[in-house]
Amino acid sequence: MKDVREGPRAKSVVLDLESGDAKTQLILAGEQMFATGGINGVSMREIAIRARQGNHAAVQYHFGSREGLVRAIFDFRMEQMEQARGAMLQRAEAQCRLNDARTILEIIFLPQLDLEGADGNRSYARFLSQYLLQSKSPEFGDFGGFEPPNLSRALQLVRERVSYVPPHVAQRRLISASFMFLNVLARHHDADGKVFGESFEQALEDTMEQIVIVMCMPLRLSPADGYPSR
């Protein structure tokens, strides 16, 4: 698979719990602990301790609640990928490829390859998988967090590309596609070498092809099945 991420990449700076302000440290610690212990399986006190905060109520002080911290983690990561997505959108527009499903979906998913957790692993992939499981909105692209402009544009382009399916179907497909991508990230990061006999590059290429099919397949259900006519 050719790398379409030429130019600015996601802000893949070294992230650790020794530097940064208190809010960033809490975000990184929260992401790491939610990824391994579950969003509802870790106490706010444990996260504050992991982030080396003397005030064990630091999460409540900075974010108000567990839900506030969860949204802050999501927003933090979305913002990190904005520069890369913007560069990819510019290249796609210059090449007249903004109506190409594979190109648009790469803009949405591939910048995640540059994200690392506080311990250098793919804790973000595991956190986002849990975050998506909590998604309740039937509106396409609505995940309850901040939607930066480049991500918003990419999602709108996808919605235009699959305008023949209802919004809730497009949203369900997008979530399913996200799980497919995140599974490859998490599974191959943990492995030493190949998984199921294939390299990460092979698995990623096949997964992106599957994602295109999942998002773009025709809706074969009829009005008799409860779906609006086209």
N, C-alpha and C positions, 0 to 999 in steps of 0.2 A: 504494500500500500504506500503510495507516495505521500510524503508529509506535506499537508496543505497549510501547515502552521508556520511558514516562512515569515520572517519579520518578528515583531514584538510577540513575546510569549507571555503566558500567565506570570504573575509576579511570584516566581518560585524562589523567593528569598529563603534563607535558612530560618526556620521557625523553631524556637525552643522556649522552654519555660524559665530561662535565666534572664531573658531580656524582654523589652517591650513594656508597655504600661500595664496597669492592673487589669483593665478590661480585656486587652489582647491575651494576657496570660490566662485569664478565666475562660475565654473563648477556646483557646487551644486545649486547655486542660479538660474543659467540658466536652469538647469534641472527642478527645481521646478516650475519656472514661465512658461517655455514652456509647461509643463505638464498641467497646468491649463488654460493658455492663448493662446496656439498654438504656433508653431515654428515661424510663421510670424506675430503673434499677440502681441508680446512684444518688446519694444524698447531696444536697447543696454544700453541706459542710465538708464532705469528702473532696468535692471539686475545689473548694477554697484551699484546702490543705495541699492538694496536688499542685495548685497554682502558686503555692508558697505565700499565701495571703494570711497575714496575722489576724485579720478580722474574719472569723469563720462565717459571718453573715454577709460576706463580700458579694456573693451572687445576688442576693436580694437588694443590696445597696446599689449595685450598678445596673441590674437588669430587671429588678422587681419581682421576678418569679422564675421558676424552672422554664415555663413557656417563653418568657422573655429571653432567657439565655439561648434556648433552642433556636428561636428566630434570629438572634444575633449571630449565631454560628453560621446559619444558612446565608444570611445577608453578607457576612464577612467573606465567605467563599465566592459568592456570586460576584461581588465587587472585584475580587482578585482576578477574575477571568475576563473582565471587561476590555482591557487593552488588547488582549489576544483576539477576542471576538470582533472588536472593531477593525483590527487589521485584516482579519479573514473576510469580513463583510466588504471592505474596500477592494480587496483583490477579486472577490467573487463578482462584485459589481463591474469592475474594470473588464472582466472576462465574460460578462453577460451570462453569468451562471446563477443568478439569484432565483431562477425558477427551477433549478436542478435539485431534486430532493436530497441526493447524497451530499451535495455541497452544503446545503443548508443544515442538514443534520450533523455534519462534521463540525460546523461552526458552533452548534449547541453542545456537542459532546466532547470533542477532542481537547479543548483547553483543560479539561479535568486531568489530563495526563501529566500536567506540570505541577499539580497540587501535591503537597506532602504534609503529613501531620507533624506534630511537635517531636515525635520520635523517629521521623524519617519514613514512616510507613503510610499505608493508604487508609488511615483512620477516617478520612473524609468519606471514602466510598461506603464504609459500613455505617457511618452516621447518616448519610443522605438516604441510604436504603431504609433506615428506620424512620427518618423524617417523611419520606414518601408514603410509607405505610399509614401515616396519620392523616394524609391528605383527604379532605372531605368534599372539596369544591368540584362541581361538574363543569366549571368554566375552564376552557382550554388555557393552559399556562398559569393558572392561579394556584400557587402553592403556599399562600399565606405569608409571604415575605416580601422584601424589597425587590423590585424588578428593574435592574439597571437598563438604560436605553438600548445598548447593543444586544443584550439578551432579549429584550422586548421586541426589537425589530426582527431578530432571527425567529422567534416564536410566531410572530405575525406572518412571516414568509412561509413557515410550515403550515400555518392555518390556511393560508390562501392556496397552498399546494394541495391540501386535502379538504377543500371546501365542500366536497361532495358527501362528507360524513357529518353527522350532528356533532356539536361541540363536546358533549359528554363522551362520545365515542373517540374523538380525537384526543381528549384528555386521558382516557383510559389507555389508549395506545401509547401515548407519550410516556406515561408512568411505566407501562410494561417495557418499553424500549429502554428507559432509564435503568430499570432493574437488570436488564440484559447487559448493558454497558458496565454498570457498577460491579456485577458479578465477575466479569473478566478482569477488571482492575484488582479486586480483592483477591481472587483466586490465584492469579499469576504472581502477584506481589509476594504472597506467602510461600510460593513454590521455589525450589532451587532447580532451575532449568525448565524443562518442558512439562506441561500438564496434559494428560491424555495423549501424549505423544506429539503435541504441537507446541510451537513457540508462541510467545505473547503476540508477535506481529501477525502470525497466522490466525490466531484466535480473534484478534482485534479486527482484522480484515473480514473474516467470516461474520463476526458479530455486527459490524456496520452494514453489511449486505442484508442481514436478517432485519436490522432496524428499519432500513428503507422499505423492505417488504411489509413489515408490521404496520408502519405508518401509512403506506400508500395503497394497500390492498383495497379493492372495491368493497363496499358494504353490500353483502349478498342477502341480507334480511329484507323482507318486504314490509309494506304498511300493515299487512295482516299480522306481522310479528310485533307490532307496536311502534314501528319506526315511521317517520314522515316520508312521504313519497319524494323523489328527487325532482 
